Amino acid sequence: MPTSKVTYLGDLRTSSIHINSGSEIISDAPLDNNGKGEAFSPTDTVANGLATCMFTVMGIKARDMEVDLSNSTAEVTKIMAADPRRISEIHIIFNLNVSVDEKTKTILERTANTCPVHYSLHPDIKREITFNWK
């Protein structure tokens, strides 16, 4: 069964429908690549996917440890390179809204760095990950 269905809407925009839930993601070409920049670009979603994946696996581990990561945030910065045009760097700053001991921090940070998206990205993509704890 497919994961999603992508429809090209014209004018460098797509609609992606998640088959199981029906939720929709709109993508638009970025301003620096002939687009309007009115939605996440495809490369934005890749960078964002790394942060959401890291939060997901960290959240699973935190729940098992009875740690609540609710209202924590991540700021994602994607840096593009040219020739060929590609993602060259992803910077993520996690701001974790919880006070925990050093052992718990280490466990959760290591868990975050084992997410499937992290392992799926090309090794040439530099990843700069910062964890700021309350």
Secondary structure as UniProt FT lines:
FT   STRAND          4..10
FT   TURN            11..12
FT   STRAND          13..18
FT   TURN            19..21
FT   STRAND          24..28
FT   HELIX           31..33
FT   HELIX           42..64
FT   TURN            65..66
FT   TURN            70..71
FT   STRAND          73..81
FT   TURN            82..85
FT   STRAND          86..96
FT   HELIX           102..112
FT   TURN            113..114
FT   HELIX           116..120
FT   TURN            123..124
FT   STRAND          126..133
//
